[in-house]
Amino acid sequence: MGTFGKTVRDAVYALDAIYGADARDNYTAAQVGKTPAGGYAQFLTNKTALAGATFGLPWNSFWVYADQEQQTQLLALIKLIESAGAKIINNTELPNYQTIVSPTGWNWDYGSTRGRPNESEYTYVKVDFYNNIKSYLSELTNTNIKSLEDIVAYNYANDGSEGGNPWPLGNPAFYSGQDGLLASLDTKGVMDESYYQALSFCQTQTRELGLDAALAQGPSGGKLDALLVPPDVGQSYQIAAQAGYPVVTVPAGVHSASGMPFGLALMQTAWAEDKLVRWASAIEDLQVSSGTQYRRSLPKWRGYLERNVPVVNVYEGSP
């Protein structure tokens, strides 16, 4: 889980409040002995820390999928980072990006798209969801819904509000209905050979053969301080999520036509949140102190008076 904040500092305060092992969550046990004593706020810094840092750009892995306006603005910010004393190395690619990075956008069933469901994140995600939601619901005392089967049945019974069926039979807010829940339901939570093959493939390919290999492309074979990527390209954080590796994003620009904001993300290996806090806070300080336009900005409240719901006119005398 991650945190949000108006500044990197605010987000780190929230991170300090939530990190740690939880006896009821076995996933968190892995962090024991790998988190810093005293938390993460101690790693907050300023732009002077950028002097001597080395960052990589996995251009063909992720950057090529960003639109031209976004590339232009993010590269202007990267030039500013260089002016603060950092070194930028281009083409620090994930060696296997052509296998694991979908060229058509975020796709957690990309393995199946290639005809290999045993190499797909979705293969194990839908199994885990079936089992984990059942475990969670089993402890609730204020509902009769105790399983994914119950959820699916409830959605069908309340189709107008819950979107049991795809639009136009269901709710347009749930355009594809409950296709994800149905896919999970089909697995019955069985951890078969395909499940374990997919889990092993995704973790191995995104970790040591993916992000770790890209981070090892520093000067003279050294380690990069982070990979800089456009997180508006969903494949970037998707790969990090499969690996279980941390990512931090700082606001960096706004699309001129749509007004939609985008950021610059920094990626690192496992248990490297301290490094990401250091570099993200340094970049944010550089953005603020330099007065660059490529930084967090106030919202424009575009179209806030628009009414995007259908309005039916009823005329006097109409049936």
C-alpha positions in Angstrom: 0.0 0.0 0.0 1.1 3.5 -0.7 0.3 7.0 0.6 -0.7 10.3 -0.9 0.1 13.9 0.2 0.2 17.5 -0.9 4.0 17.2 -0.6 6.5 14.4 -0.4 6.9 15.2 3.3 3.2 14.7 4.0 3.2 11.4 2.1 6.3 10.2 4.1 4.6 11.1 7.4 1.7 8.8 6.4 4.2 6.1 5.3 5.8 6.2 8.7 2.4 5.8 10.3 1.4 2.6 8.3 4.6 0.6 7.7 5.5 -2.3 9.8 4.6 -6.0 10.3 1.0 -7.0 11.0 0.4 -10.3 12.7 -2.8 -10.7 10.7 -1.2 -10.0 7.4 1.5 -12.5 6.4 2.6 -10.4 3.4 4.0 -7.8 5.8 6.3 -10.2 7.6 8.8 -10.0 4.8 9.8 -6.5 5.9 11.1 -7.5 9.3 14.7 -6.4 9.6 14.6 -4.5 6.3 13.1 -1.2 7.3 15.1 1.7 8.8 15.2 2.3 12.5 13.4 5.6 13.1 11.2 5.5 10.0 11.5 7.2 6.7 11.1 10.9 7.5 14.8 11.1 8.3 15.6 10.6 4.6 13.8 13.8 3.5 16.3 16.2 2.0 16.7 19.1 -0.5 18.0 19.7 -4.0 21.6 19.7 -2.9 21.4 15.9 -2.6 21.0 15.6 -6.4 24.7 16.5 -7.0 26.4 13.3 -7.9 23.2 11.2 -8.2 22.8 8.9 -11.3 19.4 8.1 -12.8 18.4 5.9 -15.7 15.8 6.3 -18.4 14.4 3.0 -19.6 13.3 4.7 -22.9 12.3 1.7 -25.0 10.8 0.0 -22.0 8.4 2.8 -21.0 9.1 6.2 -22.3 8.2 5.5 -25.9 4.6 5.0 -24.8 4.2 8.6 -23.4 2.6 11.1 -25.7 4.8 13.9 -27.2 3.6 16.7 -25.0 4.3 14.6 -21.9 7.7 13.6 -23.1 8.6 17.2 -23.8 7.6 18.4 -20.4 9.1 15.5 -18.5 12.4 15.8 -20.4 12.5 19.6 -19.5 12.2 18.6 -15.8 15.0 16.0 -16.3 17.2 18.7 -17.8 16.6 20.7 -14.6 17.6 17.7 -12.5 20.8 17.5 -14.6 21.5 21.1 -13.9 21.4 20.4 -10.2 24.4 18.0 -10.6 22.7 14.7 -11.4 23.8 12.4 -14.2 21.1 10.9 -16.5 21.8 7.7 -18.5 19.4 6.9 -21.3 18.4 3.5 -22.5 18.8 1.7 -19.2 16.3 -0.9 -20.4 14.7 -3.8 -18.7 16.6 -6.5 -20.6 13.3 -8.5 -21.1 11.0 -5.6 -21.7 9.9 -7.0 -25.1 8.5 -10.0 -23.2 6.9 -8.5 -20.1 5.9 -5.0 -21.1 2.6 -4.7 -23.0 3.0 -2.3 -26.0 -0.7 -1.5 -26.0 -1.0 -0.1 -22.4 -1.6 -1.5 -18.9 -2.7 -5.1 -19.2 -2.5 -7.5 -16.3 -3.5 -10.4 -18.5 -0.7 -9.7 -21.0 0.5 -13.3 -20.7 -2.8 -14.6 -22.0 -2.7 -12.0 -24.7 0.5 -13.7 -25.9 -1.2 -17.1 -25.5 0.6 -17.9 -22.3 -1.7 -17.7 -19.3 1.0 -19.3 -17.2 3.0 -16.1 -17.7 0.1 -13.7 -16.7 -0.3 -11.7 -13.6 -4.1 -12.1 -13.9 -3.8 -15.9 -13.6 -2.7 -15.7 -9.9 -4.5 -12.4 -9.0 -7.9 -13.8 -9.7 -7.2 -16.9 -7.6 -5.8 -14.9 -4.7 -8.8 -12.6 -4.8 -11.2 -15.5 -4.5 -9.5 -16.8 -1.4 -8.7 -13.5 0.2 -12.2 -12.1 -0.1 -13.6 -15.3 1.4 -11.2 -15.1 4.3 -12.1 -11.4 4.9 -15.9 -11.9 4.7 -15.8 -14.9 7.0 -15.0 -12.6 9.9 -17.8 -10.1 9.3 -20.8 -10.3 11.5 -23.0 -7.6 10.0 -23.7 -9.2 6.6 -24.9 -12.5 5.2 -22.5 -12.2 2.3 -19.7 -14.6 3.0 -18.1 -15.5 -0.3 -17.5 -14.3 -3.9 -20.5 -16.4 -4.9 -22.6 -14.3 -2.6 -21.2 -11.1 -4.0 -21.9 -12.1 -7.6 -25.5 -13.2 -6.7 -26.1 -9.9 -5.0 -24.8 -7.9 -8.0 -27.2 -9.8 -10.3 -30.1 -9.3 -7.9 -29.3 -5.5 -7.8 -28.3 -5.0 -11.4 -29.5 -1.4 -11.6 -27.2 -0.2 -8.9 -24.5 -2.8 -8.7 -23.9 -3.6 -12.4 -24.3 -7.3 -12.4 -24.6 -7.4 -16.2 -22.7 -5.4 -18.7 -24.2 -2.2 -20.1 -26.9 -1.8 -21.5 -28.4 -4.5 -19.3 -26.7 -3.2 -16.2 -25.4 0.1 -14.9 -23.2 2.2 -17.2 -20.9 2.9 -14.3 -20.1 -0.8 -14.4 -19.8 -0.9 -18.2 -18.3 -4.4 -18.4 -20.5 -5.7 -15.6 -18.7 -7.9 -13.1 -16.4 -9.7 -15.5 -13.5 -9.5 -13.1 -15.5 -11.1 -10.3 -16.7 -13.8 -12.7 -13.2 -14.6 -13.8 -12.1 -15.0 -10.2 -15.2 -17.1 -9.5 -14.3 -19.5 -12.3 -11.0 -20.3 -10.5 -12.7 -21.5 -7.3 -9.5 -20.4 -5.6 -7.6 -23.4 -6.8 -3.8 -22.9 -6.8 -2.9 -25.2 -9.6 0.3 -25.6 -11.7 -0.6 -22.6 -13.9 -1.0 -20.5 -10.8 2.4 -21.2 -9.5 4.0 -21.0 -12.9 2.5 -17.5 -13.5 3.5 -16.3 -10.0 7.1 -17.5 -10.5 7.4 -16.1 -14.0 6.1 -12.7 -13.1 8.2 -12.3 -10.0 11.4 -13.6 -11.6 11.0 -11.6 -14.8 10.1 -8.3 -13.2 12.7 -8.6 -10.3 16.2 -9.9 -11.1 15.7 -10.2 -14.8 13.8 -6.9 -15.1 14.1 -3.9 -12.8 17.2 -5.1 -10.9 19.0 -5.7 -14.2 18.0 -2.2 -15.3 19.1 -0.6 -12.0 22.5 -2.4 -12.4 23.3 -0.3 -15.5 25.1 2.6 -13.7 28.5 3.9 -14.5 31.2 1.2 -14.6 28.6 -1.4 -13.8 27.5 0.3 -10.6 24.0 0.8 -9.4 21.6 3.6 -10.5 20.0 5.7 -7.8 16.6 5.2 -9.5 14.9 4.7 -12.8 12.9 7.7 -14.0 9.7 6.8 -15.8 6.4 8.4 -16.9 3.8 6.9 -14.6 1.0 8.0 -17.0 2.3 5.0 -18.9 0.5 2.3 -16.9 3.0 -0.4 -17.9 5.6 1.2 -15.7 3.9 0.9 -12.3 2.4 -2.4 -13.4 5.9 -4.0 -13.7 6.8 -2.6 -10.3 3.6 -3.9 -8.8 4.3 -7.4 -10.1 7.8 -7.3 -8.6 6.5 -5.9 -5.3 9.0 -3.0 -5.7 8.4 0.6 -4.5 7.6 3.6 -6.8 7.2 7.3 -5.9 5.7 10.0 -8.1 6.1 13.7 -8.0 3.7 16.0 -10.0 5.4 17.3 -13.1 3.0 18.7 -15.6 -0.5 19.1 -17.1 -1.8 18.2 -20.5 -2.8 21.4 -22.3 -5.9 20.1 -24.0 -7.5 17.9 -21.3 -6.1 19.5 -18.1 -5.2 16.1 -16.8 -2.1 16.1 -14.7 0.8 13.7 -14.9 4.0 13.1 -12.9 7.5 11.8 -13.0 8.0 8.5 -11.2 11.1 7.0 -9.6 11.5 3.2 -9.4 13.8 1.2 -7.2 14.4 -2.3 -5.9 12.9 -4.0 -2.9 13.2 -2.3 0.5 14.6 0.9 -1.1 11.8 3.3 0.0 14.5 5.3 1.9 16.3 6.0 -1.4 13.0 7.0 -3.1 12.2 9.4 -0.2 15.6 11.0 -0.6 15.4 11.5 -4.3 11.7 12.5 -4.5 12.1 15.1 -1.8 15.2 16.5 -3.5 13.5 16.7 -6.9 10.4 18.4 -5.3 12.6 20.9 -3.6 14.3 21.6 -6.9 10.9 22.1 -8.6 9.7 24.5 -5.9 12.9 26.5 -5.4 13.6 26.9 -9.2 10.0 28.1 -9.9 9.8 25.8 -12.8 6.4 25.2 -14.4 7.0 21.5 -14.3 5.8 20.9 -10.8 2.6 20.6 -8.7 0.1 23.3 -9.6 -3.3 24.3 -8.3 -6.4 22.8 -10.0 -8.2 24.8 -12.7 -11.6 23.3 -11.8 -12.3 22.7 -15.5 -15.9 22.0 -16.3 -17.0 21.9 -12.7 -20.4 23.4 -13.6 -21.0 20.9 -16.3 -23.8 18.4 -15.8 -22.8 15.1 -17.4 -26.0 13.2 -16.6 -28.9 12.7 -19.0 -31.7 15.3 -18.7 -35.1 14.4 -20.0 -37.4 17.3 -21.0 -41.1 16.6 -20.2 -43.4 18.9 -22.1 -46.9 19.8 -21.0 -49.4 17.5 -22.6 -46.9 14.8 -23.4 -47.9 11.2 -22.5 
